[in-house]
């Protein structure tokens, strides 16, 4: 009889505990809180490398050249930029940027190999130089 009482006590008097559920919710909240704090402490725009900035400058320069946007071209070039040494000066038509390779940053100066195609240039690789302009870079040659 005592076995019957124990079995009935176990099955009838047991209630579900909210403890495990609340623990799971707390763990998820901590993880999400950690992600939020990490993103606030290190925003994505702060994770942009100098290589990314140089590549963005080259892409913007080629796009401005293709649109014949002289105002943007001027904003992306050094003060002593020589239009005769412009790698895109001989281009006829749209030029396609194939890549920016081997960027080397030395203080406020940088150099990178720029691969271009189209515009009557064929497939061309040229060493471009850059100078730092605040957070970005200006094309110097």
N, C-alpha and C positions, 0 to 999 in steps of 0.2 A: 504494500500500500504506500509505503514511503516513496517507492520508485515512481508510482503514479503521480504523487503530489509533486515530486521534483520535475517530472516531465511536463506536467501541466503548468507549473510555475514558470518554467523556461519558455514555453510557447505562448502563454497567455499574458504574462506580465512584462514581457520584453517590449520595449518601445524603441523605435529607431532613434539613433543619436545624430544630432546635427553637427557634431564635432568634426568628422572627416570632411564633410562638405565645406564647413567654414574654414578649415585648414587649407583646402584646395583653393578656395576663393582668395585667402590671404596670400598664398604663394603666387598666384596669377597677378594679384595686385602689386606685389613686390617686384615681380619681373617687369610688368608694364611701367611701374614707377622708375625702375632702373633704366629702362630704355628712354623714358622721357627725360630724365636727368642727364643721361649721356648725350642725347641729341641737343639739349640746351647748352651743355658745357662745351661741345665741339660741333658747331653747325657745319653742314656739308660744304658751304661756301668757303670755310676755312681750310678745307681739305684739298683745295685746288693746288696742284704742283706748278712749278715754274715751266715744266714741259707742257702742261695743259695750257698755261697762259700763252706760251709761244705758239703752240699749235692753233689756238683760237685767233691770235693776231694774224697769222698767215692765212687762215681760212677767211677771216673778215677782209683782209687785203685782196685776196683773189676774188671774192664775191663783189667787192666794191669796184675792182678793175672790170669785171664782167658787166657790171651795170653802168660803167663809166661815171661813177659817183665820185667826182673830184673832191668834194667836201670831206667825205669819209676817208678817201685816200690820203688827203693832207693830214687828217687827224691821226692816221696810223703810221706816219713816216717821221723820221728824224728831221730836225730843223735844217741840217745840211744834206738832206737827201738829194742825190743827183739823179734826175729823171733819165739821163742818158745811160746810167748803169742799172736801171730798173730791169730786173729779169723778165718782166712782162712787156717791156717797151716794144719788142719786135712781134708781139702776138697779134694775130689777126683773127678776131672772133673770140669765142668763149674758151677760157682756159680751165682745165680741171685739175684740182689739187689731188695728187695721188698719195701724198704722205709727207710727214715731217719726221726726219730721222736724225739720230745722233745729236740731240741738243746738248750744248755745253754752255753752262752759265758760269761766268767769272765776274763776281761782283755785280756791277750795273751793266755789264755787256754780256752778250750771248751770241752763239752761232749755231746754225742748224742746217742740215742738208734738206732742201725742199725739192720734192719730186713733183713735176708738172707734166701735163700732157694736153694735147689739143691746141687750138689757136694757131696752127701752123708751126708750132714749136717741136712737134714730135714728142718723144719721151725724153724729158730733160731733167737732170739733177743739178742744182746749183747750191752753193753755200751762201746762205743769207746771214747777214749780221743784224743784231738788234741792240737797242739800248733801253734800259728800264725807264718807264714813264709812270711814276707812282706805283700802282699795283700791277700795271700791265707792261707791255713792251711795244716799242716802235720799230718799224722796219727801216734799216739804214742802207741796205743794198740787197 
